[in-house]
Amino acid sequence: MSLEQLLDASSIQDKNTPITKEICNVFTSNLKKISPLRKTSYKIEVKFGQIVKKSSLKRVTLGTESKILPEKDTRFFKMQVDKELWTEIRRNLEALSEKDTAKYEVRREETRDLIYQNFGQNIRVSENLTDKDVKPRVSKKKQVRDILVSNPSSGYDFKFAIAEETLVLTDAGTVKESYEIDQIREKKRMIWKEKESLFDIKLTEVSDPSKPNSVKFELELEVDKNEVMTLIDNNDQASLEKLIVTVVDKPNWLNNAAATS
């Protein structure tokens, strides 16, 4: 699947304005009046993948128009894109950043996440694989709200994910001794940013060393949470809706970037 095929129908706000308004309402209800201290722990991300049935792993498609689907126990969001598409996007973004280093910024990370479950809470020990002297980071991640956007005329759906991630004072050794490991994720990640923009683009190659043939490729956008929360706190609904339209339309911006590289 090509980049153009994936992003062909991504301007969903042009065809279905209620989606933008509904996302805006969800943001407002979940992010209003957050204390300054807690604001630093929030993340707002847009993830690419497909909404699939648990029973068959087949994609859920209801009609031809983009729409928000309610969460159900019978389906889940499978966050993954084709390797060819992922490679094409990475190559194009790297070319753009090499052309204009003053405008674009690229960071690379290699980490191992050891994920433990404790009474339904996700405790994560993150190890830096490129610098063994960096102390492992222990954190706890809580899902605040997911918004599943079905986009049947495109290759992939979207998930808007609001989460709260806080540091845990327990050291990594104690976590490893106290809890049973649930998952291992080794990640090679490129984070690409147009300076002074409201988005980071994350391209991640993920594998589980305990499972053969487990490599998968992930694409996500991280939205500037401070900008979103400021608009909400100021009751600036119009500007928040414009920002969400930009978030929804970001894949088309990626498509344009690919075309000009």
C-alpha positions as CSV (number, residue, x, y, z in Angstrom):
1,M,0.0,0.0,0.0
2,S,1.4,3.4,-1.0
3,L,1.5,6.6,1.1
4,E,-1.1,8.1,-1.3
5,Q,-3.5,5.2,-0.8
6,L,-3.2,5.4,3.0
7,L,-3.8,9.1,3.1
8,D,-6.3,9.5,0.3
9,A,-9.4,10.0,2.5
10,S,-7.8,11.6,5.5
11,S,-9.5,15.0,5.3
12,I,-12.5,13.7,7.0
13,Q,-13.5,17.1,8.4
14,D,-14.5,18.2,4.9
15,K,-17.1,15.4,4.7
16,N,-18.2,15.0,8.2
17,T,-17.9,18.1,10.4
18,P,-19.7,16.5,13.4
19,I,-16.6,14.3,13.9
20,T,-14.6,17.4,14.6
21,K,-17.2,18.8,17.0
22,E,-17.5,15.4,18.8
23,I,-13.7,15.1,19.3
24,C,-13.7,18.7,20.5
25,N,-16.4,17.9,23.1
26,V,-14.5,14.8,24.3
27,F,-11.3,16.8,24.7
28,T,-13.1,19.5,26.6
29,S,-14.9,17.1,29.0
30,N,-11.7,15.2,29.8
31,L,-9.1,18.0,29.8
32,K,-10.9,20.9,31.5
33,K,-9.6,22.3,34.8
34,I,-6.6,20.0,35.1
35,S,-4.2,21.2,37.7
36,P,-0.9,22.7,36.4
37,L,1.1,19.9,38.1
38,R,-1.0,17.1,36.5
39,K,-1.0,18.8,33.0
40,T,2.7,17.8,32.6
41,S,1.8,14.1,32.8
42,Y,-0.9,14.1,30.0
43,K,-0.4,13.0,26.4
44,I,-2.6,13.4,23.4
45,E,-1.8,11.2,20.5
46,V,-3.2,10.2,17.1
47,K,-2.4,6.6,16.2
48,F,-2.7,4.8,12.8
49,G,-4.1,1.3,12.5
50,Q,-7.3,-0.5,12.0
51,I,-10.4,-1.2,14.1
52,V,-10.8,-4.9,14.0
53,K,-13.1,-7.6,15.4
54,K,-11.6,-9.7,18.2
55,S,-13.2,-12.9,16.9
56,S,-11.8,-12.7,13.3
57,L,-9.2,-9.9,13.3
58,K,-11.1,-8.5,10.3
59,R,-11.4,-4.8,9.9
60,V,-14.7,-3.2,11.1
61,T,-16.3,-1.1,8.3
62,L,-19.8,0.4,8.7
63,G,-20.8,2.1,5.6
64,T,-18.5,4.4,3.5
65,E,-18.4,7.6,5.5
66,S,-15.9,8.4,8.3
67,K,-17.5,8.2,11.7
68,I,-16.6,7.8,15.4
69,L,-17.3,4.2,16.6
70,P,-18.2,3.5,20.3
71,E,-15.9,1.2,22.1
72,K,-17.1,-2.4,22.4
73,D,-15.7,-5.5,23.9
74,T,-16.0,-7.2,20.5
75,R,-13.5,-5.0,18.8
76,F,-10.2,-3.3,19.4
77,F,-7.7,-0.9,17.7
78,K,-4.8,-2.7,16.1
79,M,-2.0,-0.1,15.9
80,Q,0.2,-1.1,12.9
81,V,1.0,0.1,9.4
82,D,2.7,-1.6,6.4
83,K,6.5,-1.7,6.5
84,E,6.6,-0.3,2.9
85,L,4.5,2.7,3.9
86,W,6.4,3.2,7.1
87,T,9.7,3.1,5.2
88,E,8.5,5.5,2.6
89,I,7.3,8.1,5.2
90,R,10.6,7.8,7.1
91,R,12.7,8.2,3.9
92,N,10.7,11.3,2.9
93,L,10.9,12.9,6.3
94,E,14.6,12.3,6.6
95,A,15.1,13.9,3.1
96,L,13.1,17.0,4.2
97,S,15.1,17.4,7.4
98,E,18.4,17.1,5.5
99,K,17.3,19.8,3.1
100,D,16.5,22.3,5.9
101,T,18.1,21.5,9.3
102,A,17.0,24.9,10.6
103,K,13.3,24.1,10.0
104,Y,13.1,20.5,11.0
105,E,14.3,18.5,13.9
106,V,14.9,14.7,14.1
107,R,15.6,12.6,17.2
108,R,16.3,8.9,17.4
109,E,15.7,6.6,20.4
110,E,16.3,2.9,21.1
111,T,14.6,1.7,24.2
112,R,13.3,-1.5,25.8
113,D,10.0,-1.3,27.7
114,L,9.2,-4.0,30.3
115,I,5.5,-3.8,31.0
116,Y,4.0,-5.1,34.2
117,Q,0.4,-5.4,35.3
118,N,-0.6,-4.5,38.9
119,F,-4.3,-4.6,39.7
120,G,-5.2,-3.4,36.2
121,Q,-2.5,-0.7,36.2
122,N,0.2,-0.6,33.5
123,I,3.7,-0.2,35.1
124,R,6.5,0.4,32.6
125,V,10.2,0.1,33.1
126,S,12.0,1.9,30.2
127,E,15.6,1.1,29.5
128,N,17.9,3.2,27.3
129,L,19.6,0.7,24.8
130,T,22.1,3.3,23.5
131,D,23.4,4.5,26.8
132,K,23.6,1.9,29.6
133,D,24.5,4.5,32.1
134,V,21.1,6.1,31.9
135,K,19.0,5.0,34.8
136,P,15.8,3.0,33.8
137,R,12.6,5.1,34.0
138,V,9.7,3.7,35.9
139,S,6.2,5.1,35.0
140,K,2.6,4.3,35.3
141,K,0.2,4.9,32.3
142,K,-3.5,5.3,32.6
143,Q,-5.9,5.5,29.7
144,V,-8.1,8.6,30.1
145,R,-10.1,8.3,26.9
146,D,-9.8,6.8,23.4
147,I,-11.7,8.0,20.4
148,L,-11.9,5.5,17.5
149,V,-12.4,7.0,14.1
150,S,-13.4,4.6,11.3
151,N,-12.2,5.8,7.9
152,P,-13.4,3.1,5.5
153,S,-12.4,4.8,2.3
154,S,-8.7,5.0,3.4
155,G,-6.3,2.2,4.2
156,Y,-6.3,2.9,8.0
157,D,-8.4,4.2,10.8
158,F,-7.4,6.6,13.6
159,K,-7.4,6.4,17.3
160,F,-7.2,9.7,19.3
161,A,-5.7,8.6,22.7
162,I,-5.7,10.8,25.8
163,A,-3.5,9.2,28.6
164,E,-1.9,10.2,31.8
165,E,1.6,9.0,32.5
166,T,3.3,9.6,35.8
167,L,6.6,8.6,37.2
168,V,6.8,5.9,39.9
169,L,9.2,6.3,42.8
170,T,9.8,2.6,43.1
171,D,13.1,1.6,41.5
172,A,13.2,-0.7,38.5
173,G,14.7,-3.6,40.5
174,T,11.9,-3.7,42.9
175,V,9.3,-3.6,40.1
176,K,10.9,-6.6,38.4
177,E,11.0,-8.5,41.7
178,S,7.4,-7.7,42.7
179,Y,5.3,-8.0,39.6
180,E,4.9,-10.5,36.7
181,I,6.0,-9.2,33.4
182,D,3.2,-8.9,30.8
183,Q,5.0,-7.6,27.7
184,I,8.4,-6.6,26.3
185,R,8.6,-4.0,23.6
186,E,12.0,-3.1,22.1
187,K,11.6,0.1,20.1
188,K,13.7,1.9,17.5
189,R,12.0,5.2,17.1
190,M,12.5,8.3,14.9
191,I,10.7,11.5,16.2
192,W,10.4,14.2,13.5
193,K,9.2,17.7,14.2
194,E,8.7,20.8,12.1
195,K,10.0,23.5,14.5
196,E,7.3,25.7,16.1
197,S,4.6,23.2,14.9
198,L,2.1,21.6,17.3
199,F,2.9,18.0,16.3
200,D,5.6,15.4,16.6
201,I,5.6,12.5,14.1
202,K,6.7,9.2,15.6
203,L,7.8,6.3,13.5
204,T,8.6,3.2,15.6
205,E,9.9,-0.3,14.8
206,V,8.7,-2.5,17.6
207,S,9.6,-6.1,18.5
208,D,9.3,-8.5,21.4
209,P,12.6,-10.4,21.7
210,S,10.8,-13.3,23.4
211,K,8.6,-13.9,20.3
212,P,9.9,-14.8,16.8
213,N,8.7,-12.7,13.8
214,S,7.2,-10.1,16.1
215,V,8.4,-7.0,14.4
216,K,5.8,-4.4,13.5
217,F,5.7,-0.8,12.4
218,E,3.9,2.0,14.1
219,L,3.0,5.6,13.1
220,E,1.6,8.2,15.4
221,L,1.3,11.9,16.0
222,E,1.8,13.5,19.4
223,V,-0.2,16.7,19.7
224,D,0.9,19.7,21.8
225,K,-1.1,19.2,25.0
226,N,-0.3,22.6,26.4
227,E,-1.9,24.3,23.4
228,V,-5.0,22.1,23.6
229,M,-5.4,22.7,27.3
230,T,-4.9,26.4,27.0
231,L,-7.7,26.7,24.5
232,I,-10.0,24.6,26.7
233,D,-9.2,26.6,29.8
234,N,-9.9,29.8,27.8
235,N,-13.2,28.4,26.5
236,D,-12.0,29.1,23.0
237,Q,-14.1,26.5,21.2
238,A,-13.6,27.9,17.7
239,S,-9.8,27.8,17.9
240,L,-9.9,24.3,19.5
241,E,-12.0,23.0,16.6
242,K,-9.6,24.6,14.1
243,L,-6.7,22.8,15.9
244,I,-8.6,19.5,15.7
245,V,-9.2,20.0,12.0
246,T,-5.5,20.4,11.6
247,V,-4.8,17.2,13.6
248,V,-7.3,15.3,11.4
249,D,-5.8,16.7,8.3
250,K,-2.2,16.1,9.4
251,P,-1.9,12.9,7.2
252,N,-2.6,15.1,4.1
253,W,0.3,17.3,5.2
254,L,2.4,14.2,5.4
255,N,1.3,13.3,1.9
256,N,2.3,16.8,0.6
257,A,5.7,16.4,2.4
258,A,6.3,13.1,0.5
259,A,5.4,14.7,-2.8
260,T,7.9,17.6,-2.3
261,S,10.8,15.6,-1.0
